[in-house]
Amino acid sequence: MAHLVVALAYEDLCTFEFGCVVEVFGTSRPELGADWYDFSVHSCDKGPLLRATGGVHLRVRNIRGLLQQAQTIIIPGWRGIDEQAPALLLDQLRHAHARGARICSICSGAFVLAQAGLLDGLRATTHWRYAEALRTRFPMIYVEDTALYIEQGTLTTAAGSAAGLDMMLHLVRRDHGTRVANHVAKRLVLAPHRAGGQSQFLPKPLWTTDRDKLGQLMLAVRTALADRHDMDEWATQACVSRRTLQRWFQNTFGMSPVEWLTSERIATARDLLETTQLSISVIGQRCGFGSDESFRAHFRRALGTSPGSYQRSFGTNT
């Protein structure tokens, strides 16, 4: 049986966020050659007809017990950060979480998870405009207002609308692997992978012109991951000070240059583990980890599993 994804709909629905969920999970993709998701919509309010942003009306046929069957539930925003979610919905979300369902929110949808008490003691994010309100009203939540999305066990919260797409591509990647996630990203004309820790705030476009020294630097590094890299040399190539380089990476990605380099190496390693039959040692060397021990340690720290286990799960020979 295919994985059932259920999107919540409600009065004054956030049309764009809801549409993003439908596009990722509700669009048929027979060309992928994989068991795609089953998709359905559950109304949080009484009556079959709901208003949505932009003058749109949505007719939802509720299916009894749908949330009890869902393996993934997505809350695409909420009608207002001051609006209380129905008690029945909050109970349904608690029960779904207790049985192990994956529950995700986009933007203000985090407030619904917070009202259910599911985020207490956990890290979470929302759109930067609402972060302080979430932090003030729910002090048991560790709100990180710069992350694109944060995954905490079976709970994942995403920032604004575009970050919701990043989060959903992350879920597709986790469920079906890099090849499928990259295909979906290409269909959506999106970057195939933005790490959840990347900042919501981009002080300037990542690639602007050929004179963008930082953009040129990152392209050069990505094509030479196996090389030894020195931050002072990076700063010289980008025509900035080392301090400016550190600040730019922190503001853009929410991480240091060294952390970014490691994340790029991990991303490339994942792709090679999924799409080739190269040995673990060769992949580690190609990605610049230096030794098998270093490769395994970094990979496990990032993904919670070993390169060998990951290859057996998602590799081309599975």
Contacts in CASP RR format, 6 or more apart in sequence:
PFRMAT RR
TARGET T0000
AUTHOR 0000-0000-0000
METHOD contacts of the structure
MODEL  1
MAHLVVALAYEDLCTFEFGCVVEVFGTSRPELGADWYDFSVHSCDKGPLL
RATGGVHLRVRNIRGLLQQAQTIIIPGWRGIDEQAPALLLDQLRHAHARG
ARICSICSGAFVLAQAGLLDGLRATTHWRYAEALRTRFPMIYVEDTALYI
EQGTLTTAAGSAAGLDMMLHLVRRDHGTRVANHVAKRLVLAPHRAGGQSQ
FLPKPLWTTDRDKLGQLMLAVRTALADRHDMDEWATQACVSRRTLQRWFQ
NTFGMSPVEWLTSERIATARDLLETTQLSISVIGQRCGFGSDESFRAHFR
RALGTSPGSYQRSFGTNT
1 38 0 8 1.000
2 35 0 8 1.000
2 36 0 8 1.000
2 37 0 8 1.000
2 38 0 8 1.000
3 35 0 8 1.000
3 37 0 8 1.000
3 38 0 8 1.000
3 71 0 8 1.000
3 72 0 8 1.000
3 175 0 8 1.000
4 37 0 8 1.000
4 38 0 8 1.000
4 39 0 8 1.000
4 40 0 8 1.000
4 69 0 8 1.000
4 70 0 8 1.000
4 71 0 8 1.000
4 72 0 8 1.000
5 21 0 8 1.000
5 25 0 8 1.000
5 26 0 8 1.000
5 37 0 8 1.000
5 38 0 8 1.000
5 39 0 8 1.000
5 40 0 8 1.000
5 70 0 8 1.000
5 71 0 8 1.000
5 72 0 8 1.000
5 73 0 8 1.000
5 74 0 8 1.000
6 39 0 8 1.000
6 40 0 8 1.000
6 41 0 8 1.000
6 42 0 8 1.000
6 66 0 8 1.000
6 67 0 8 1.000
6 70 0 8 1.000
6 72 0 8 1.000
6 73 0 8 1.000
6 74 0 8 1.000
7 18 0 8 1.000
7 21 0 8 1.000
7 22 0 8 1.000
7 25 0 8 1.000
7 39 0 8 1.000
7 40 0 8 1.000
7 41 0 8 1.000
7 42 0 8 1.000
7 73 0 8 1.000
7 74 0 8 1.000
7 76 0 8 1.000
8 41 0 8 1.000
8 42 0 8 1.000
8 43 0 8 1.000
8 44 0 8 1.000
8 73 0 8 1.000
8 74 0 8 1.000
8 75 0 8 1.000
8 76 0 8 1.000
8 89 0 8 1.000
9 18 0 8 1.000
9 41 0 8 1.000
9 42 0 8 1.000
9 43 0 8 1.000
9 44 0 8 1.000
9 50 0 8 1.000
9 58 0 8 1.000
9 60 0 8 1.000
10 43 0 8 1.000
10 44 0 8 1.000
10 45 0 8 1.000
10 50 0 8 1.000
10 78 0 8 1.000
10 79 0 8 1.000
11 45 0 8 1.000
11 50 0 8 1.000
11 51 0 8 1.000
11 79 0 8 1.000
12 51 0 8 1.000
12 52 0 8 1.000
12 53 0 8 1.000
12 79 0 8 1.000
12 80 0 8 1.000
13 50 0 8 1.000
13 51 0 8 1.000
13 52 0 8 1.000
13 53 0 8 1.000
13 56 0 8 1.000
13 58 0 8 1.000
13 76 0 8 1.000
13 79 0 8 1.000
14 52 0 8 1.000
14 53 0 8 1.000
14 76 0 8 1.000
14 77 0 8 1.000
14 78 0 8 1.000
14 79 0 8 1.000
14 106 0 8 1.000
14 107 0 8 1.000
14 108 0 8 1.000
15 52 0 8 1.000
15 53 0 8 1.000
15 54 0 8 1.000
15 56 0 8 1.000
16 53 0 8 1.000
16 161 0 8 1.000
17 76 0 8 1.000
17 77 0 8 1.000
17 106 0 8 1.000
17 107 0 8 1.000
17 160 0 8 1.000
17 161 0 8 1.000
17 164 0 8 1.000
18 52 0 8 1.000
18 76 0 8 1.000
19 76 0 8 1.000
20 76 0 8 1.000
20 106 0 8 1.000
20 161 0 8 1.000
20 164 0 8 1.000
20 165 0 8 1.000
20 168 0 8 1.000
21 74 0 8 1.000
21 76 0 8 1.000
21 106 0 8 1.000
21 168 0 8 1.000
22 39 0 8 1.000
23 188 0 8 1.000
24 165 0 8 1.000
24 168 0 8 1.000
24 169 0 8 1.000
24 172 0 8 1.000
24 184 0 8 1.000
24 188 0 8 1.000
25 37 0 8 1.000
25 39 0 8 1.000
25 72 0 8 1.000
25 74 0 8 1.000
25 168 0 8 1.000
26 37 0 8 1.000
26 39 0 8 1.000
28 36 0 8 1.000
29 36 0 8 1.000
29 183 0 8 1.000
29 184 0 8 1.000
29 187 0 8 1.000
30 36 0 8 1.000
31 183 0 8 1.000
32 176 0 8 1.000
32 180 0 8 1.000
32 183 0 8 1.000
34 176 0 8 1.000
34 180 0 8 1.000
37 72 0 8 1.000
40 63 0 8 1.000
40 66 0 8 1.000
40 70 0 8 1.000
41 60 0 8 1.000
42 60 0 8 1.000
42 62 0 8 1.000
42 63 0 8 1.000
42 66 0 8 1.000
42 67 0 8 1.000
42 70 0 8 1.000
43 50 0 8 1.000
43 60 0 8 1.000
43 62 0 8 1.000
44 85 0 8 1.000
44 86 0 8 1.000
44 89 0 8 1.000
45 86 0 8 1.000
48 59 0 8 1.000
48 60 0 8 1.000
48 61 0 8 1.000
48 62 0 8 1.000
49 57 0 8 1.000
49 58 0 8 1.000
49 59 0 8 1.000
50 57 0 8 1.000
50 58 0 8 1.000
50 59 0 8 1.000
50 60 0 8 1.000
51 57 0 8 1.000
51 58 0 8 1.000
52 58 0 8 1.000
67 73 0 8 1.000
67 92 0 8 1.000
67 93 0 8 1.000
67 95 0 8 1.000
67 96 0 8 1.000
68 92 0 8 1.000
68 95 0 8 1.000
68 96 0 8 1.000
70 96 0 8 1.000
70 101 0 8 1.000
71 101 0 8 1.000
71 102 0 8 1.000
72 101 0 8 1.000
72 102 0 8 1.000
72 103 0 8 1.000
72 104 0 8 1.000
72 171 0 8 1.000
73 93 0 8 1.000
73 96 0 8 1.000
73 101 0 8 1.000
73 102 0 8 1.000
73 103 0 8 1.000
73 104 0 8 1.000
74 103 0 8 1.000
74 104 0 8 1.000
74 105 0 8 1.000
74 106 0 8 1.000
74 168 0 8 1.000
75 103 0 8 1.000
75 104 0 8 1.000
75 105 0 8 1.000
75 106 0 8 1.000
75 109 0 8 1.000
75 112 0 8 1.000
75 113 0 8 1.000
76 106 0 8 1.000
76 107 0 8 1.000
76 109 0 8 1.000
77 105 0 8 1.000
77 106 0 8 1.000
77 107 0 8 1.000
77 108 0 8 1.000
77 109 0 8 1.000
77 112 0 8 1.000
78 85 0 8 1.000
78 107 0 8 1.000
78 108 0 8 1.000
78 109 0 8 1.000
78 111 0 8 1.000
78 112 0 8 1.000
80 108 0 8 1.000
80 111 0 8 1.000
81 108 0 8 1.000
81 111 0 8 1.000
81 130 0 8 1.000
81 133 0 8 1.000
81 134 0 8 1.000
84 115 0 8 1.000
85 111 0 8 1.000
85 112 0 8 1.000
85 115 0 8 1.000
85 116 0 8 1.000
89 112 0 8 1.000
90 112 0 8 1.000
90 115 0 8 1.000
90 116 0 8 1.000
93 103 0 8 1.000
93 112 0 8 1.000
93 113 0 8 1.000
93 116 0 8 1.000
93 118 0 8 1.000
94 116 0 8 1.000
94 117 0 8 1.000
94 118 0 8 1.000
96 103 0 8 1.000
97 103 0 8 1.000
97 116 0 8 1.000
97 118 0 8 1.000
97 154 0 8 1.000
97 155 0 8 1.000
100 154 0 8 1.000
101 154 0 8 1.000
102 154 0 8 1.000
102 155 0 8 1.000
102 156 0 8 1.000
102 171 0 8 1.000
103 113 0 8 1.000
103 118 0 8 1.000
103 154 0 8 1.000
103 155 0 8 1.000
103 156 0 8 1.000
104 155 0 8 1.000
104 156 0 8 1.000
104 157 0 8 1.000
104 158 0 8 1.000
104 167 0 8 1.000
104 168 0 8 1.000
104 171 0 8 1.000
105 112 0 8 1.000
105 113 0 8 1.000
105 126 0 8 1.000
105 156 0 8 1.000
105 157 0 8 1.000
105 158 0 8 1.000
106 158 0 8 1.000
106 160 0 8 1.000
106 161 0 8 1.000
106 163 0 8 1.000
106 164 0 8 1.000
106 167 0 8 1.000
107 126 0 8 1.000
107 127 0 8 1.000
107 130 0 8 1.000
107 158 0 8 1.000
107 159 0 8 1.000
107 160 0 8 1.000
107 161 0 8 1.000
107 164 0 8 1.000
108 126 0 8 1.000
108 127 0 8 1.000
108 130 0 8 1.000
109 126 0 8 1.000
109 157 0 8 1.000
110 119 0 8 1.000
110 124 0 8 1.000
110 125 0 8 1.000
110 126 0 8 1.000
110 130 0 8 1.000
110 134 0 8 1.000
110 157 0 8 1.000
111 126 0 8 1.000
111 130 0 8 1.000
111 134 0 8 1.000
111 137 0 8 1.000
113 119 0 8 1.000
113 124 0 8 1.000
113 155 0 8 1.000
113 157 0 8 1.000
114 124 0 8 1.000
114 134 0 8 1.000
114 137 0 8 1.000
114 138 0 8 1.000
114 141 0 8 1.000
117 138 0 8 1.000
117 140 0 8 1.000
118 155 0 8 1.000
119 138 0 8 1.000
119 140 0 8 1.000
119 141 0 8 1.000
119 152 0 8 1.000
119 155 0 8 1.000
119 157 0 8 1.000
120 138 0 8 1.000
120 140 0 8 1.000
120 141 0 8 1.000
121 140 0 8 1.000
121 141 0 8 1.000
121 142 0 8 1.000
122 141 0 8 1.000
122 142 0 8 1.000
122 152 0 8 1.000
122 155 0 8 1.000
123 141 0 8 1.000
123 142 0 8 1.000
123 143 0 8 1.000
123 144 0 8 1.000
123 150 0 8 1.000
123 152 0 8 1.000
124 134 0 8 1.000
124 141 0 8 1.000
124 142 0 8 1.000
124 143 0 8 1.000
124 144 0 8 1.000
124 150 0 8 1.000
124 152 0 8 1.000
124 155 0 8 1.000
124 157 0 8 1.000
125 131 0 8 1.000
125 143 0 8 1.000
125 144 0 8 1.000
125 145 0 8 1.000
125 146 0 8 1.000
125 147 0 8 1.000
125 148 0 8 1.000
125 149 0 8 1.000
125 150 0 8 1.000
125 157 0 8 1.000
125 158 0 8 1.000
125 159 0 8 1.000
126 134 0 8 1.000
126 143 0 8 1.000
126 145 0 8 1.000
126 157 0 8 1.000
126 159 0 8 1.000
126 160 0 8 1.000
127 159 0 8 1.000
127 160 0 8 1.000
127 200 0 8 1.000
128 145 0 8 1.000
128 146 0 8 1.000
128 159 0 8 1.000
128 200 0 8 1.000
128 201 0 8 1.000
131 143 0 8 1.000
131 145 0 8 1.000
132 145 0 8 1.000
134 141 0 8 1.000
134 143 0 8 1.000
135 141 0 8 1.000
135 143 0 8 1.000
135 145 0 8 1.000
144 150 0 8 1.000
145 200 0 8 1.000
146 197 0 8 1.000
146 199 0 8 1.000
146 200 0 8 1.000
146 201 0 8 1.000
146 254 0 8 1.000
147 159 0 8 1.000
147 196 0 8 1.000
147 197 0 8 1.000
147 198 0 8 1.000
147 199 0 8 1.000
147 200 0 8 1.000
147 254 0 8 1.000
148 158 0 8 1.000
148 159 0 8 1.000
148 163 0 8 1.000
148 164 0 8 1.000
148 166 0 8 1.000
148 167 0 8 1.000
148 194 0 8 1.000
148 195 0 8 1.000
148 196 0 8 1.000
148 197 0 8 1.000
148 198 0 8 1.000
148 199 0 8 1.000
148 200 0 8 1.000
149 156 0 8 1.000
149 157 0 8 1.000
149 158 0 8 1.000
149 159 0 8 1.000
149 163 0 8 1.000
149 164 0 8 1.000
149 166 0 8 1.000
149 167 0 8 1.000
149 170 0 8 1.000
149 196 0 8 1.000
149 197 0 8 1.000
150 156 0 8 1.000
150 157 0 8 1.000
150 196 0 8 1.000
150 197 0 8 1.000
151 170 0 8 1.000
151 196 0 8 1.000
156 167 0 8 1.000
156 170 0 8 1.000
156 171 0 8 1.000
158 164 0 8 1.000
158 166 0 8 1.000
158 167 0 8 1.000
159 200 0 8 1.000
160 200 0 8 1.000
163 196 0 8 1.000
163 200 0 8 1.000
165 188 0 8 1.000
165 190 0 8 1.000
166 194 0 8 1.000
166 196 0 8 1.000
167 196 0 8 1.000
169 181 0 8 1.000
169 184 0 8 1.000
169 185 0 8 1.000
169 190 0 8 1.000
169 192 0 8 1.000
169 193 0 8 1.000
170 181 0 8 1.000
170 193 0 8 1.000
170 196 0 8 1.000
172 180 0 8 1.000
172 181 0 8 1.000
172 184 0 8 1.000
173 180 0 8 1.000
173 181 0 8 1.000
173 193 0 8 1.000
177 274 0 8 1.000
177 314 0 8 1.000
178 192 0 8 1.000
178 270 0 8 1.000
178 271 0 8 1.000
178 274 0 8 1.000
178 275 0 8 1.000
178 314 0 8 1.000
179 274 0 8 1.000
179 275 0 8 1.000
181 192 0 8 1.000
181 193 0 8 1.000
182 192 0 8 1.000
185 191 0 8 1.000
185 192 0 8 1.000
185 193 0 8 1.000
186 192 0 8 1.000
193 267 0 8 1.000
195 253 0 8 1.000
195 263 0 8 1.000
197 253 0 8 1.000
197 254 0 8 1.000
197 255 0 8 1.000
198 252 0 8 1.000
198 253 0 8 1.000
198 254 0 8 1.000
198 255 0 8 1.000
199 250 0 8 1.000
199 251 0 8 1.000
199 252 0 8 1.000
199 253 0 8 1.000
199 254 0 8 1.000
201 251 0 8 1.000
202 252 0 8 1.000
203 248 0 8 1.000
203 251 0 8 1.000
203 252 0 8 1.000
206 215 0 8 1.000
206 218 0 8 1.000
206 252 0 8 1.000
207 215 0 8 1.000
207 219 0 8 1.000
208 215 0 8 1.000
210 216 0 8 1.000
213 237 0 8 1.000
213 238 0 8 1.000
213 239 0 8 1.000
213 240 0 8 1.000
214 238 0 8 1.000
214 240 0 8 1.000
214 245 0 8 1.000
214 248 0 8 1.000
216 237 0 8 1.000
216 238 0 8 1.000
217 234 0 8 1.000
217 237 0 8 1.000
217 238 0 8 1.000
220 237 0 8 1.000
221 229 0 8 1.000
221 234 0 8 1.000
221 261 0 8 1.000
221 264 0 8 1.000
222 264 0 8 1.000
225 261 0 8 1.000
225 264 0 8 1.000
225 265 0 8 1.000
225 268 0 8 1.000
225 286 0 8 1.000
225 287 0 8 1.000
225 288 0 8 1.000
226 285 0 8 1.000
226 286 0 8 1.000
226 287 0 8 1.000
226 288 0 8 1.000
227 288 0 8 1.000
229 261 0 8 1.000
231 242 0 8 1.000
231 245 0 8 1.000
231 246 0 8 1.000
231 257 0 8 1.000
231 258 0 8 1.000
232 242 0 8 1.000
234 245 0 8 1.000
234 257 0 8 1.000
235 241 0 8 1.000
235 242 0 8 1.000
235 244 0 8 1.000
235 245 0 8 1.000
238 245 0 8 1.000
240 248 0 8 1.000
245 257 0 8 1.000
246 256 0 8 1.000
246 257 0 8 1.000
249 255 0 8 1.000
249 256 0 8 1.000
249 257 0 8 1.000
249 260 0 8 1.000
250 256 0 8 1.000
253 259 0 8 1.000
253 260 0 8 1.000
255 263 0 8 1.000
262 298 0 8 1.000
262 302 0 8 1.000
263 302 0 8 1.000
265 287 0 8 1.000
265 288 0 8 1.000
265 289 0 8 1.000
265 298 0 8 1.000
266 287 0 8 1.000
266 298 0 8 1.000
266 299 0 8 1.000
266 302 0 8 1.000
266 303 0 8 1.000
268 286 0 8 1.000
268 287 0 8 1.000
269 283 0 8 1.000
269 284 0 8 1.000
269 287 0 8 1.000
269 289 0 8 1.000
269 295 0 8 1.000
269 299 0 8 1.000
269 307 0 8 1.000
270 303 0 8 1.000
270 310 0 8 1.000
272 278 0 8 1.000
272 283 0 8 1.000
272 286 0 8 1.000
272 287 0 8 1.000
273 283 0 8 1.000
273 307 0 8 1.000
273 308 0 8 1.000
273 310 0 8 1.000
273 311 0 8 1.000
273 314 0 8 1.000
273 315 0 8 1.000
274 311 0 8 1.000
274 314 0 8 1.000
274 315 0 8 1.000
274 316 0 8 1.000
275 315 0 8 1.000
275 316 0 8 1.000
276 283 0 8 1.000
276 316 0 8 1.000
277 315 0 8 1.000
277 316 0 8 1.000
277 317 0 8 1.000
278 286 0 8 1.000
280 292 0 8 1.000
280 295 0 8 1.000
280 296 0 8 1.000
280 307 0 8 1.000
280 308 0 8 1.000
280 311 0 8 1.000
281 292 0 8 1.000
283 295 0 8 1.000
283 307 0 8 1.000
284 290 0 8 1.000
284 292 0 8 1.000
284 295 0 8 1.000
284 307 0 8 1.000
287 295 0 8 1.000
289 295 0 8 1.000
289 298 0 8 1.000
295 307 0 8 1.000
296 306 0 8 1.000
296 307 0 8 1.000
299 305 0 8 1.000
299 306 0 8 1.000
299 307 0 8 1.000
299 310 0 8 1.000
300 306 0 8 1.000
303 310 0 8 1.000
305 313 0 8 1.000
312 318 0 8 1.000
END
